[in-house]
Amino acid sequence: MAKYKIVIFGAGGLGFEVLDLINVINKKKKIYDFLGFCDPYKSTLINKEKNYKNISDIPFGSFYAVCAIMDPKKKEKIFKVLKKKKIKIISLFHPDVDLKNSKISHGTIIFKNVNLSYDIKLGIGTLICYGSQIGHGVEMGKYCSLMPNVIINGNSKIGNKVKFGTSAITNNNITIGDNCVIGISTTILSNIKKNYSVNNFQRLVKIKNGK
């Protein structure tokens, strides 16, 4: 018998990746019983039998929640609603990830092939996707999201609601303020104030026909 009956909040691609993570965890021992998706941000939901538009639509009297939403601001809203409803939000970690040297807050999701160094602090609702690396002494605020292959080097301080695009990199000892967006493949070499979006310059790639 499963220990937790859970609903995944977020019915997009990330939601299905989280469901895959649950299935991986359950292979060793049945811990989670998946009840369905809930997503107030999607106008069309795929599986009507296991998808709910709002929390009030969920027919189960008691359940746990996991938040599979990439956008930090939307994620924060979901967390606040769940807290108001007194619904507990759980964390999910791929079995191969070493967590012993990290301090991790609730509602965190960590996928496979993530490398965590030592003395790391992750705030509420952190999401770390496949292949990312977090250096020693890194501190991350609430509701941050890291897409695949992000590298945050040692002793960096990341604020609340920061989103890193795929393959973004920070130098050592970097501070990034709240509500920042770091674009795909962008390298951060100096501190970033709050409320900034940072992207590499666009590069035009010319493709010849070859005829």
N, C-alpha and C positions, 0 to 999 in steps of 0.2 A: 504493500500500500504506500502511495506517495506521501511524502511529508508535507508538501506544499501544493495547494491548488492555486494556479496563477493565471492572470490575464496580462497579455502583452499590450501596453499602450503605445500605439504606433503600428499601422498596418501597411507601411510601405516596404521597400526592399530591405531596410534595416530590421524591420519587424520579423521578416522571414529568416534573416540571418541569425537573429536572436533565438528564434524557434529551432534552428539547426544547432545552435550552441546548447540549448536545453536538451535536445536529443543526444548530443555527444556526452553531456554530463550524465544523462539517464542510462547510458549503455553500461556503465560500471555498476551503478545502483540507482534504482528508481526513486528519485527525490521529488521530481516535479510532475504535476498533472496539469497539462495545458488545457485551459477552458475556452480560450478564444482571444481575438483581438478587439481593442477598443481604440477608435481614432476619430476625435471630433474635427480633425483638420482635413480629412479626405471626404470628398463629396460622393465618391463611389467606392464601395467596399467589395472585395472579390467574393468572399464566401459568406453568404447571408446567414447561414446557420451558425457560424462561429465569429461573426463580426458585429460589433455594437458601436453605434454612433456616439452615444453618451454613457456616462457611468450609470445613470438611472435606467438605462436599457438592459444592463447586465442582470440576468435572472438569478444569480447565485447569491445566497445570503452572506457568505463569508469567503474571502479569497485574498491572495497577495497580489501585488502588482510589480511589474518590471517595465521600465520606461525605455522604449526603443525609438526615440526621436532625436535626430541629429541637431536640429536647430536649438541653440542654448536657450533662447527666450521662450520658445514654445515648451521646451522641456521644463523650464522653471514654472510655467503656468500649470502644467500637469502635476508637478510635485506639490504645488500649493493646494490644488483641488483635492488631491489624494490625502494630503495631511488634514485638510478640513473635514474630509469624509472619514478620517481615522482608518484609512486603508494603509497597511504597512507595505513599504517599497523594499524589495530585496535586491541583493547584488548577485551578479553572475560572473564566474571566472572560468576560463578554459582550464581544464585539469592540468595542462602542461605548464601553466604560468606559475613562476615562483613568487609567492607573496610574502615570504617570511620577513623581509627587511623593509616592508612598507606599512604605512599607516593609512588605511583606506576607509573612507566614510561610506554610509549606506547608499544604495541606489547606483552603485558603480557597475559597469559592464566592461570586461576585458576579454578580447578575443584571442585566438591562438597566435603563436609566434611573436608575442609581445615580451620584450625584455625589460624588466624593472631592476635597476641597480639597488643601492642601499640608501636608507634614511630618506625615503620618499613619502610625501604627504599628498593624498588625493582627496579633494573636497567632495561634497555631496553631488551625486548625479554625474560623475565623470564617465565618459565613454572613450575607450581606447581601442581602435580597430587594428586589424591584422598587421603584423610586422613592424609595429612602432617600437621605439626604444626611448626609455626615460632614464636620464643620467642620475648620478648620486646627488642627494641633497635638493632635488627638485620639489617645489611646493606649488600645488595647483589649487585654484579656488573652486567655487561651486559651478556646476552645470557646464563644465568644459567638454568639448568634443574634439577628438583627434581622428581624422580619417586615416586610411592605411599608410604605413611606412613613414610616419612622422618621427623625427628625431629631435628630442629636447635634451640638450646637453647639460652637464652638471651645474648645480647651484643656481638654476634659473628659477624665477618667481613668476608664476602665471596667475593673473587675476581671475575674477568671476566671469562666466559666460564668454569665454574665448573659444573660437573655432579655428582649428588648423586644417587646411586643405591637404590633400594627398601629397606625401613626400616633402612637406615643409620641414625646415631645419632651423634650429636656433643655435647661436654660439653659446659658449659657457657664460655663466653669470649674467644672463639677460633677464630684464624685468619687462613684462608685458602687462599693461593695464586692463581694466575691466572692459568687456563688450568689444573686444577687438576681433577682427577676422584676418587670418593669415592665409594668403592664397596658395593655390597649388604650386608646389616646387619652389616656393619662396624661401630664401635664406635670410634670417634675421641676424644682423651683426651688431646692432645697438638697441638700446632700450626703446620701447614703444609706449607712448602715453595712451590713456584710456580712450575708447570710442574711435579708434582708427581701423581702417581697412588697408592692408598692405599686400601688394601684388608685384610680381616681377613685371618688367616691361613686356608688352606683347611682341612676339616675334612672328614675322610674316614668312611662311614656308611656301616657296614656289614649287609646284609640281609640273614637270614637263610631260607631255603626252607620250613621248618615246617613239613616235612614228617618224 
